Amino acid sequence: MPYHLHFGEGDPLRIRFAVSPLWETHSAVRVLARPRQQGYHLPWLRRIAGAARGLDLGPLHLLMPLHGHSPDFLYPPPLGPAATFACEIAAVRETDPALALGDFERALADTPGAAATPEGRRMLADPAGAVGRLADLLQAAWDALVAPEWPRLRALLEADVAYHSRRLAEGGLERLLTELHPAFDWAAETATLRVDYHGEHVRPLDGQGLVLMPSVFTWPDVVSGFDPPWQPTVAYPARGIGGLWAEPGDRTPEVLGRLLGPVRADVLCALAEPMGTTALAHLLGRAPSTVSAHLSVLRDAGLLASRRYGHQVLYERTPLGIAVSQTGSG
């Protein structure tokens, strides 16, 4: 059963993209309990296995029913396009206990027997204390599981935002929503975005617009269903997840390295999506100055094009660059 998000007259003007480290942390915790979601993330799972064993994630998993409500206050839509984890977790700690109690009751009811467990009873009896404990646990999960990988994750998420922002500018809202994910269906006659997922949820946007949030660990699902007071939001799998955990040498054909030089070849092959210098440097584990120098050479050779997006310059492969990057890959 789908979600139905009904657009009003002003809502298309209030669509925005956002990236949330808190959402990624929550979704990473969920991946640990969902084997179906682990396929693309096995290298990450191997790296964090020891750290994960040192965390008691049971209280968070208790609030993550397989199908049903998870507490919105634990990972609300970010207020800005690129919120920091510190700002987001501070907002969680300030949650009204009455609001948290309602979220706890709904989430625990969607997992048979969860409310009767010792932790479930503790949450319901002392929601204020539970908010603090869960915030502490999310902080620990961020520190151990996500923060060490955040530069790589952020690079992918920002590349997705840049790509879809350009698609919105080129083709308009209808094309964006129909291309974003196969689960999306835009009904122009009723101005409704239908999202195929478990559960039934109807939400008029009522002038709040819509937050579109790419996610690494949400794959393969699209997630929505945020209730007031939270802004309507849809989290969808970011582009390029299949190559996220690949090391530079894994994606670069050996013959291309001999042709261009190994570092320059890595730069070219890593640009499957538009990316800025800093994000690309994080992805490749290179100094930004080194990456910048190679980007300039590749651009001057006609293999890359650059354009300004907000405060940064994004680089992407030209048709020639795409052809060259595939040298030796067949």
N, C-alpha and C positions, 0 to 999 in steps of 0.2 A: 504494500500500500504506500502511496507516494506522499511527499510533501507538496503543498500548494502555496506558493508565495505570490500574493496578488499585488501588482504594482498600481499605484495611484498616479495622478497626473505629474506630480513633482518627483516621484521616486527615481526615474531614470537619470535625473540630474544629480542624484546623491549616491550613485554607485561608486565604491572605492575598493581598492585592493589593500591588503594588510598582511604583515608577517608577524607571527606570534611565537616567541620562544617558549612561553608558558604552554600554549597549545601543543607544540612539538614535544614538550616534556610529558604532558599528560598522555599524548598519543604513543610515545615511546614506552611508557609504563604499560599501556594497553597491549602493545605488540608482544611484550614479554609473556602475556597470558593468552595470546591468540596465535596458535601455530599457523593458521591460515594467512596471517599477515606477515610472516617472517621471511618469506621467500627471497625478496630483494635485499634483505638486511642481514644476511648470514655473516658477512665480514664484520659488521658492527656488533652483532650478537656475540661473536667470538671475542672481540676486543673488550667488551664490557661484562663478560661472564663473571669474572671475579668480583667486580664492583657490585653487580646486581645481587650476588649471593650475600653481600654485606648489608643489604637493605631489606627491611620488612615492608613489602609493598601490599601486604594483605588488606589494610584499611582502604587503600585506593582501589584495589581490585574488587572489594566488596561493593563499591559504588559504580562499577562498570558492568551492568547487566549485558548479556549477550545481545538482547534486543530490548530496548526500553530506554528509560530516562537516566541520564547521568547528570549530576549537579552542575548547572550552568555556572554557578558562582566560582567553581574551581578553575575554570578556564574561559572567562568571559571574552567576547570579541575585543581586540585591542583598540584603544582609543585613537591611536595614530597609525600611520603606515608601517612604522618600524619600532614598536615598543621594546623596551629593555625588559629582561626578566625581573630585575629588581623592582621596576615600577609595577609590573603586572602582579608579582607576588605580594607587594605591599597592598594593592587593592583587594586581593583575596583576604588578607588578614583583617581588613576593615569591614568585612561582610556582616551585615545585620544578622544576629543569631536567629531571629524569627524567619528571615528569608532562607537561611541555611537549613533550618528545621524542615521547612516545606520541601526543599530539595532532597534532604535525607529521606524523608518519608516516601517520596515518589520513587527514588532510586532503589531503596531497599525493598519496596513492594514489588519491584520488577524482577527480583531474584528470589525464588521461593526459599523461605527459611532465613534469609539474610537478616531481617529485623530481629530475629530471636537469638542470633549469635551474641556472644559477649560484647564484641566490638559494635555490632548494630545497636544493642541496647544502650551502650555507652554514648554513642552518637546522639540518639534520641533523647537521652536524659540530660545531656550537657552539650547542646549544639555549639555554644561559644567555645568551650574547651576543644571540641572536635575540629572547629575551624582552625584553631592554632596548631593542633597536632598535624592536620592534613597539610597545612601550609609548610610546616617544618619538613614533612616528608617529601613534598614537591620540591622544596629547596634542595634536599639531599639528593633527590633523583636528578635534578638539573645538574648539580655539581658533579655527580658520578657518571651519569649516562649520556648527557646531551652537551653540556658546556665544552668538553674537550673536542667535540665534533662540530660545534656551532659554526665556525668559519666556513667549513665545507657545506653544511646544511644551508646557511644563510646565502651563500653564493648561488646555490641551485634555486632557492625560493625567490631571490631577487631577479634571477634570470627569467623565471617563469612570469613574474609580475611585468617585467619589461616586455616580454614577448606578447602577452595578452593585452597590455596597454596599447601596444602598437596595433594589434588586431582590432581593438575597439576603435581606435582612431581611423583605421583604414576601412572598416566594414560596418561600423555601428553596433548598437547593442544586440540586435537580433542575431547577427553573425557570431558575436562573442559568446552569447549564451548557448547557441547551438553547437559551437565548436569546443566549448570548455571541457565537456565530459559526455560520454554516451548516455549517462543517466539523466541528462538535462533535456527537457522538451519545452520549447517556448511556444505558447499559444497566443499569437498576436491578437486574435479577436477578443480575448478576455484579458490581455496583458497579464498573463499568469505564467510563472516559471514552475514547471512540474519537475520534481526530483524523485526518481525512483529509489526508494529505500524502505527499510522495515519500519512500520508504524504509519499512522495517519496524523498529519499535522497541517493545519490551515492557518496561515498568518498573513493578514493584510499588512503591507509595509507602512501604511499610514504616514507617508512623508518622511520616514526615517531612512529611506534608501536601503541599500544592501551592501554588506561587506563580503567580498570574495577573497577567500584566504587559501592560498596554496599550502599544501602540507606534504611533508616527506613520509611521516609515519602513519598517516591516515590510509594510505594505499591498502587495498584496492577500492575502498569505499568513498562515497560522498556523504558528508555529514551535515545536517541542518537541524532545525527544530528548536532553536533558541527562543525562549519565551520572554515576554516583558519582565523586567525593565531592560533586558539586553537588546542591542540592535540586531535586527535580522541578519543572519550570517550563513554562508555556505562554505564549508571547507572541502577542498577537492584535491586529488593527488597531483602533485607538481609534475611538470614535464621533466624527462631526463632521469627518472629514478633508476632506470635499469643500469646506467653507468655511474651512479653516484659513488659507489664504494670502490670503483676501479682505480688503481694507481696509475699515474701518468703513462708509464711504460706499457701498461696493459692495453691502452686504447690507441697506442701509436705504432703503426707498422714499422718494422725494422728498416725497410728500404727507404721509407720517408725520412727516418732519422739520419740515414746516410746522405740523403739528398739535401736536406735543409739544416742538418745539425740536430742533435737529440732534443735540446731544450726548445728550439724554435719549432720543431715538429710537434712537441708536446703542447705548446701554446696553440698551434693551429688546430690540433685534433681535440683539444679541450673545449673549443668554442662551438660546440654543438648548439648552444643557445647564446644569445647576446649577453655579454658580461663585461663588467668594468675591470680595471686593472687590479684593484685591491681584492675583489672577489676571486679573480683568476689566480692571483698570487697565493691566496689561501688554498685554493683548490690544488695547485701544483706544488705547494710547499716551497715556493721560491720568494726571493725578495721582490717587493713591488718595483724597485728600480730596474732589476734584471728583466722582469716581465714587460715593463714599459718599453724598454729598449727593443726587445724582440717584437712587440706589437707594432712599433713604428716601422721596423724593417718590413714586416709582413704587409702592412698597409701600403707602404711605398711600392711594394712589388705587385700590388693589385690583388693580393690574396684576402685582404680584410678591408672592411669599410667601417667608419666610425661615425657616431652621431651622439648628440647630447640628449640625455634623458634626466631631467631634473638637475641635480647637482653633480652628476657624474657623466663621464663619456663611456658609452658602450661600444664594444667591438663585436663584429660578426663577420662570418665568412662570406665572401662574394661567390658567385657561381664558379669562378676560377678556383677560389680557395676551397670550395666544396669538392671540386674534381681532384685537386691536388691532395687534399686530406685523405682521399680514398685510394691513393697510390699504394699498391701492395696489399690492400686489405681483402682483395678477392682471392 
